[in-house]
């Protein structure tokens, strides 16, 4: 066999394989929306609450409002009692906040809806990449009827179960103020405390405060999950919390893989909407 032809054939096959893999990541898997389901056992004696957890929409050139709409419709088809959004609604600057708000309003019309902010939503971390402040995203959430919890808390009853929801600012944006967020929060019998925090690494910043379940995103489930290696590009320090429901210090942390992505790519890590049954 001609060595030159053999080498050309190998390089051609390698190039075709690379292009095929990139095409698969961009045009196939990034659109394969799935449902992640988890049962969170905290106090089985209390009424169950179905929480729709959505995160990391990343509305952008590579994540369309149509994709986001499909995620919202799929999530609402699960009949949640409560909706929690955990940040990164956009990637950089964005031109269609009114249309985005109109889509998000469907969530608040179906169930009580609450949100926290992510590092891409404006402020210290995103300045230069996106917006210097979070006013655009805050206005969008407000117009959609979604309550933003930015270092704040609220008490409510869902399905006759008493809840306290706490939301903190993003840790990368230097906006996390746990003391302020928990200033009115006290753990009492028969009450469940759910914490909204975009980045799961923030658990160490809020570990001394009372909460039962933390909802996070940020990782995109690793976005690129490589066989035998895992998620080397996941932007967190504690790699135990890349995705899924994980036990931590007698509490629960749930990290959803998110709806959108960066750069339009996913590998072995399809997007998801998450339904948690709180028991």
C-alpha positions in Angstrom: 0.0 0.0 0.0 1.3 3.5 -0.8 2.3 5.1 2.5 1.4 8.5 1.3 -2.1 7.4 0.3 -2.5 5.5 3.5 -1.6 8.7 5.5 -3.9 10.8 3.4 -6.7 8.3 4.0 -6.1 8.3 7.7 -6.1 12.1 7.9 -9.2 12.3 5.7 -11.0 9.8 8.0 -9.9 11.7 11.1 -11.1 15.0 9.6 -14.4 13.5 8.6 -14.9 12.1 12.0 -14.1 15.4 13.7 -16.5 17.3 11.5 -19.2 14.6 12.1 -18.7 14.8 15.9 -18.9 18.6 15.8 -22.1 18.4 13.7 -23.6 15.9 16.1 -22.8 18.1 19.1 -24.2 21.2 17.4 -27.2 20.1 15.5 -28.3 16.9 17.2 -27.6 16.5 20.9 -28.0 20.2 21.9 -31.7 19.9 20.9 -32.4 16.6 22.5 -34.4 17.9 25.4 -35.0 15.4 28.2 -36.8 15.3 31.5 -34.8 14.7 34.7 -36.9 13.3 37.6 -35.8 13.0 41.2 -37.5 12.2 44.5 -36.2 14.4 47.3 -37.0 12.9 50.7 -36.9 15.5 53.5 -40.1 14.8 55.6 -42.3 12.1 54.0 -45.0 13.0 56.6 -45.6 16.3 54.8 -47.6 16.8 51.6 -45.7 16.4 48.4 -44.7 19.3 46.2 -43.7 19.1 42.5 -41.0 21.6 41.7 -40.0 22.4 38.1 -36.4 23.4 38.1 -35.1 25.2 35.0 -31.7 26.8 34.5 -29.2 28.2 32.0 -31.5 29.1 29.2 -28.6 31.1 27.7 -30.7 32.9 25.1 -28.3 33.8 22.4 -27.3 33.3 18.7 -26.9 29.5 19.3 -29.9 29.0 21.7 -33.1 30.3 20.1 -36.4 31.3 21.8 -38.0 28.4 20.0 -35.7 26.0 22.0 -36.6 27.8 25.2 -40.3 27.7 24.4 -40.0 23.9 23.9 -38.4 23.6 27.3 -41.1 25.7 29.0 -43.9 23.7 27.3 -42.3 20.4 28.3 -41.9 21.6 31.9 -45.5 22.8 32.2 -46.7 19.5 30.8 -45.3 17.9 34.0 -47.9 19.9 36.0 -45.6 21.5 38.6 -46.8 23.1 41.8 -43.9 25.5 42.0 -41.3 26.8 39.4 -37.7 27.7 40.3 -35.3 29.2 37.9 -31.6 29.4 38.8 -29.9 31.9 36.5 -28.1 32.5 33.2 -31.1 33.6 31.2 -28.8 35.1 28.6 -25.2 34.6 27.5 -24.0 38.1 26.6 -26.0 41.1 25.3 -29.4 40.3 24.0 -32.1 42.1 21.9 -35.3 40.2 22.5 -36.1 40.7 26.2 -39.8 41.4 25.5 -40.3 38.2 23.6 -38.3 36.2 26.2 -40.5 37.7 29.0 -43.6 36.7 27.1 -42.5 33.1 27.1 -41.5 33.1 30.7 -44.9 34.6 31.7 -46.4 31.2 30.9 -44.6 29.8 33.9 -45.9 32.3 36.4 -49.4 31.9 35.0 -49.2 28.2 35.7 -47.6 28.1 39.2 -45.9 30.4 41.7 -42.5 31.2 40.1 -39.2 32.3 41.7 -35.7 33.0 40.4 -32.2 33.8 41.2 -29.5 35.3 38.9 -26.4 33.8 37.3 -23.0 35.1 36.4 -24.0 35.8 32.8 -27.0 38.0 33.7 -25.1 41.2 34.3 -22.9 42.7 36.9 -19.3 42.4 38.0 -18.4 39.1 36.3 -20.1 39.8 32.9 -19.1 43.4 32.5 -17.1 43.6 29.3 -18.8 40.4 28.0 -22.4 41.5 28.5 -24.1 44.0 30.8 -22.5 46.0 33.6 -25.7 45.5 35.7 -28.6 43.1 36.0 -31.4 45.6 35.2 -32.3 44.1 31.8 -32.8 40.6 33.2 -34.5 41.9 36.4 -37.0 43.8 34.2 -37.6 40.8 32.1 -38.4 38.6 35.1 -40.6 41.2 36.7 -42.6 41.7 33.5 -43.0 37.9 33.3 -44.5 37.9 36.9 -41.6 35.9 38.3 -40.3 36.9 41.7 -36.6 37.5 41.8 -34.9 36.5 45.1 -31.6 38.4 45.2 -30.2 37.8 48.6 -33.8 37.7 49.9 -36.4 35.1 51.1 -40.1 34.6 51.0 -42.5 32.3 52.9 -45.4 30.6 51.2 -47.6 27.5 51.3 -47.8 25.1 48.4 -50.1 22.1 48.5 -50.6 22.8 52.2 -46.9 22.5 52.8 -45.1 25.4 54.4 -42.0 26.5 52.5 -39.4 29.2 52.7 -37.6 30.0 49.5 -34.2 31.8 49.7 -32.3 33.2 46.8 -28.8 34.4 46.8 -26.8 36.4 44.3 -24.1 34.8 42.1 -20.8 33.9 43.7 -18.7 34.7 40.6 -20.4 38.1 40.3 -19.4 38.8 43.9 -23.1 39.3 44.6 -23.7 36.5 47.2 -24.7 37.9 50.6 -25.8 35.0 52.7 -26.3 37.0 55.8 -28.7 39.3 54.1 -30.5 36.5 52.3 -31.1 34.5 55.5 -31.8 37.4 57.9 -35.4 36.5 58.4 -35.1 32.7 57.9 -35.5 30.4 60.9 -36.0 26.6 60.6 -39.1 25.4 62.3 -40.9 22.0 62.5 -43.0 21.1 59.5 -41.3 23.7 57.3 -39.0 23.1 54.3 -36.3 25.6 53.2 -35.4 25.6 49.5 -32.3 27.6 48.4 -31.9 29.0 44.9 -28.2 29.5 44.1 -26.9 29.5 40.5 -23.4 28.0 41.2 -23.3 24.7 43.3 -19.8 25.8 44.6 -21.6 28.4 46.6 -22.7 25.7 49.1 -19.6 26.4 51.2 -20.7 30.1 51.5 -24.1 29.2 52.8 -23.3 26.1 54.8 -23.8 27.6 58.2 -27.4 28.7 57.4 -30.5 26.6 57.5 -31.7 25.0 54.3 -32.8 21.6 53.2 -32.5 21.6 49.4 -30.3 23.8 47.2 -31.2 24.2 43.5 -28.4 25.1 41.1 -27.3 25.1 37.5 -24.2 26.7 36.0 -22.4 23.5 35.0 -24.7 22.5 32.1 -24.0 19.0 33.4 -20.5 19.4 32.2 -21.8 20.1 28.7 -19.0 17.9 27.1 -19.0 14.5 28.9 -16.0 12.5 27.8 -16.1 8.7 28.3 -13.7 7.4 31.0 -12.8 11.0 31.8 -16.1 12.7 32.8 -16.6 16.5 32.6 -13.1 18.1 32.7 -14.5 21.5 31.5 -17.3 21.8 34.2 -16.7 25.3 35.7 -16.8 24.3 39.3 -14.2 23.3 41.9 -16.2 20.4 43.5 -16.7 18.0 40.6 -19.1 15.8 42.7 -21.7 18.4 41.9 -21.6 18.5 38.1 -25.2 17.2 37.7 -28.1 15.4 39.5 -29.2 15.1 43.1 -26.4 14.8 45.6 -26.3 14.4 49.3 -24.2 17.0 51.2 -23.9 17.4 55.0 -27.4 15.9 55.6 -28.9 18.1 53.0 -29.6 17.9 49.3 -28.1 19.7 46.3 -29.7 19.4 42.9 -27.8 20.5 39.8 -29.8 20.5 36.6 -28.0 20.1 33.3 -29.9 23.2 32.0 -31.7 24.0 28.8 -29.2 26.0 26.8 -25.4 25.9 26.3 -22.4 27.9 25.4 -21.0 27.8 21.8 -24.0 25.6 20.7 -22.3 22.3 21.7 -23.2 19.3 23.9 -21.7 15.8 24.1 -23.1 12.9 26.0 -24.9 15.5 28.1 -28.3 16.5 26.5 -30.3 19.5 27.9 -33.0 18.9 30.4 -35.9 20.2 32.4 -36.0 18.9 35.9 -38.9 17.8 38.0 -38.3 17.3 41.7 -40.9 15.7 43.9 -40.4 17.1 47.4 -41.5 14.6 50.0 
